Amino acid sequence: MQATAKGVSAGFVATTILTVALFYFARSVLVPLAFSLFCIALVWPLQAVLQRWMPRLLALLITLSLTMSVVVAVGSSVAWGFGKLVQWLFVNASRYQAIYADWIGWLEEKGIFIAGPLTDRFDVAWLLGFSQTIAGRLNSIAGFLVLVFIFVMIGLLEVEDFNRRLLSPAVQPIGGRILRANREIGAKLRRFMVVRTFASVLTGLVVWVFAFIAGLELAAAWGAIAFALNYIPFLGPLIATVFPTLFAIAQFESWQMAVVVFIGLNLIQFVIGSYVEPLLTGASLSISPLAVVLAVFFWSFVWGLSGAFIGVPILIVFIVYCAQQPSTRWIALLLSGGPAKSADEQHV
């Protein structure tokens, strides 16, 4: 019996490792596929309503146009914000260099020595290389969006036929369960994105007002960056807090003012993320905070920044499918943030 148990455990570990490796090495296909399925779940109701009143292909064209307009608007906001930041860095690179040298000298006086290569890399050439890296990433994102666009177009044309196949007697009762799960997933993902978008807009506006009142330059850019990065749980708000703090050090040349900026931005993120957003989300999307953290970091490890964004929607899909089966409903209960008595309520 012990040998059998060890064999099962070893097989489970090996399967898990191989699955993670598959997700990692096939990310060039799986990431745009995951994003396309996510987009289809969000925009399918619009496509379904439009094609009742107009030809199917015309409805598809309108749906795709609106979807890409939203994606481009969000992407443009973060690109514009970081573009303004990079321009400011080029103009004021010498100021950062001087502040950094002063800090190095102060630390060395206290007996703390920073490695020479780190000091050598913090210069204008490093900033130029960093900006070129960002430009390369933007080009790769453009190709990524084209692939997602193609997948979404094909998927929207396939939704109705796929649903009919799920309802056919040959695939029952599994087909019915999958269809119910897909409908629940679509509803939850749409609600998740509506709440997330509202929280992101609110965060961007409040950060812009705070930066303007604090006298921080590029206040509108910080608001745009905070708006876009708020779609990425934990990691996005962290980046949107650290960058303005470092910026404040160079602008005000005062660590006290940088601390004020850091505390103010963290309070904004905390209030909106911990109170406003959960209040709007409600119990139907209640997920364990630990599960959210693990999902974000796991998928960011496997798929990078794209994984950090899509990690929570994947977790929602996983919870809903687990809740459909009595044998796996306990997993959905452990991953959700509600009380134990809501286990049966999760089953639809």
N, C-alpha and C positions, 0 to 999 in steps of 0.2 A: 504493500500500500504506500509506504513512504517513497519507494522508488518511482511508483506511478505518479504520486503528487509532485515529486521533484521534476519528473519528465514533463508534466503539464505546465509547471511554473517556468521551466526552461523554454518550452515551446511558446508560452505567452510572451516572455521577454524577447525572444527572437522575432516573433511576429510583430511586436511593437516597434522594435528597432528597424525592421525592414519597412514597416509602414511609414515611419517618420522619414527614413531615407528616401522612400518613394515620393513623399510630399516635397522633400527638399530638392531632389534632383529633377523632378518633373514640374518645378514651380513655374517655369516659363509658359506652360500650358495650363496648369491647375489654377494659378492665381487669376488670370483673366477669365477662366471658366467660372471660378467661384464668384468673382465680381459680376459677371454677366447674369448668373442665377440670382444674385442679390438684387440687381437692377430689375430683372424680370419680375421678381416678387413685388417690388415697389411699384412698378408702372403698369402691371397687367390690368388692374381695374380701369385705368384710363383707356387703354387699348380696347378693352371689352365694351366700354360705353361708346367710344367713338365708332367702332365698326358696326354698331347697331343702326347708325344714322348715315353711314357713308361706306364706300367700298373698303375692303379689308386692307389693301395696300396703301390707300390714302390715309387711313387711320394709323397704319404702321409708320408712315412717313412723319405724320404730326407727332406721334408719341416719341419717336426717335429724336426728332428735332428738339422737342421740349426737354428731353432727358439730357441730350448733349449740351444744350444751353445752360442747364443747371450745373453740370459737371464743369464746363468751361468757366462759368462765373465763379464757382468755388476755387478752382485751380488758379484762375487769374488773380483772385484776391491774395492768395498766399504768395504767388509769384511777384505781384506788385509790391507787397510788403517786404519780402526778402530782397527784391531789387533795390528798393529805397535804402534798406539797411546796408547792402553791399556798397552802394554809391557813397554813403556816409562813411563807411569804414575806409574806403580808398582815400577820401579827403582827409580823414582824421587818423590815419594809421600811425603817424608819428606820435600823436598824443598817447595812443595805447602803448606804443613802444616805450615811451618815457615813463608812463605809470608802471608798466611791467618791470622796467629796470629798477625803479625806486623800490618796488615790492621785493625784488630779488635781493637788493642791497640790505633792506630792513631785515629780511629773513636770515641772511648770512650773518648779520650782526647778532642775531639771537641763536646762532649756531645751527641753523637749518639751511642746508645747501641744496640748491636745485641743479639737476644734471645739466651740463653744458649743451648737449644737443637740443634739449627742450628750449633753452634760451635762444639758440641760433635759429630755430624754426619759427619763432614768433616774430615775423617781419612781414614787409609788404609782399615779398615773393610768395610767402605761405598763403597770404590772403588771396593773391591772384590765382594760385593753384586751387584753393578751396572754391573760389567762384567758378573756375573752369569745370571743376567736378560737379557743381550744382547744374551748370549748363548741360553737361553730359547726361545727368539724371533727367533733366527736363526733356531731352530728346528721346530717351528711353521711355518716358512716361507717354509721350506722343504716340509711339508705336504700340504701347500697351493699350491706350484708349482706342486705337483703330481695331485691334483684335477684340476688345470688349464690345465695341460697336457691332462687329460682324456676328459675334456670338448672341448678342441681345436680339438682333434682327432675326436671326434664324430661330431663336428660342421663342420669340413672341408669335411667330407663325406656327409654331408647333404646340403651343399650350393647349388649345381646344382639342386637337386630335389626341394628344397624350391623355387628357382627362377622360375622353371617351373610351380610350383603351383601358384605363384604370377601372371604368365602370362595367366593362364586359364581364359576363359570367365566368369566363375562363380564368380570370385572375382574382376571383373572390375567395376568401374575404380580405386577402392582402391588399388588393387594389383599392378597396373602399377605405381601409385604414390609411394607406398612403395619401389618398385624396383628401381625407379629413385632416391629416397632419399637415399637408401642403397648404390647405386653406388657413389653418391656424397659424402656421409659420408666416404666411404672407401678411395676415392681419397684425401679428406681433412685430414683424420687421417694419411695417409701415408706421405703426405707432412708435416704435423705437426711434425711427428716423425723424418723425415729426417732433418728438420731444427733444431729440438731440439737436435738431436744427434750431428750434426755439432757444434752447440753452446756449447754443453757439452764437446765435445772433445777439442774445442778451449779454453774453460774456464779451463779445467784441465791442458792443456799445459801451458797456461799463468800463472796460479797459481803456477805450479811447478817451472817455470823459476823465477817468482817473489820471491818465498820462498827461492830458491837457492841463488839468488843474495842478498837477505836480510840476509842470514846466518841462516835462520830458519831450525832447525833440522827436519828430516823426510819430506823433500821437496817433494819427490815422493809420499809419503803417502797423503800429503795434496792435491796434484794434483789429485790423484785417488779419494779421497773423494769428491773434488769439481766436478769432472766429473760425478760421480754417483748421487750426490745430486742435481745437476743442472736439472735433469729430473723432480724434484718436484718444481713447481713455488713458488716463494716467500719464503716458509719455508725452502726449500733445500739450496738456497744460503745464507739464514740467518744463518743456522747451520754451513755451510762451511766457514763462516766469523768469527763467534763467537769463535769456537773451536781453530783455529790457534792464535787468539788474546789472549785467556787465556793461551795457550801454550807459547806464546812469553813472557808473564809476568814472568813465571817461568824460562824460559831459559835465558833471558837477565837480569832478575831482575831489569827491568827499565820500568816504565809506558810510558816514551817517545817513546821507541822502539815499545811497544805494540800499541801505537796510530798510529805509522807509518805503522805497519802491518795492523791494522784495516782500515785505510784510503786507503791503497794500494789495499787491497782485495775488498773493497767496490767500488773503481773506476773500477776495473776489471769487477765486476758483473754488474755495472751500464752501462758501455760502451757496453759490449756484449749483455746484456739483453734489453737495451733501444734503441740501434742503430743498431748493427749488426743483431740481431735476427729479429726485425721488418722489416729490409730491405730485408732479405731473405724470410720472410714469405709472404710479399705482401698483396694486398687488399683482396685476396680470403679467407684468414684466419683472417681477421681483426675482432677482438673481443674487446668489451669495457673493458678497464683495471679494472673498477669497477666490471664488471660481472665476470672476471677471479678471482679477489680477493674473491668475495662472493662464487664462486663455490669451490675454493680451501678450504676455511675455513669451508664452510657448509659440504662438503663431508669428510673433515678431522675430523669434529665433529661427523659425523655419522659413518664413517668407519675407522677412524684413519689415519695412515700414508698411507695406501693403497688408501684411499679416496682422500688424498692430491695429489697423483700421477694421479689418474684416473678422477679427478674432471673436468679438462679442456676438455678431450675427451668427457665426458658426456655432457658438455655444448655445444660442437660442434654438437653432435647428436641432442640435444634439439633445437638448432637454425635451423638446416637443416630441421627437421620435421615441425617446426613452419612456415618456409618459404614456405612449400609446399601448405599450405592452406591459401586462402585469409582472412579468419576470424582470423587467428593467425599470419599473416605475420608482423603485427605491433610489435609483441613481438620479432621476429627475428631482426627487424630493431632497436629496442631499445637496444638489447644485442650486436649487431655488432658495430664495431668501425668505419665504413665508413660513408659518408655523407648521408643525407636523400634521395638524388636522386638515390642511389644504391639499394633501396628497391626492385624494380622490377628485378634488376639484380641478386638478391639472389634467385629468384625462378627459378628452373630448371625443 
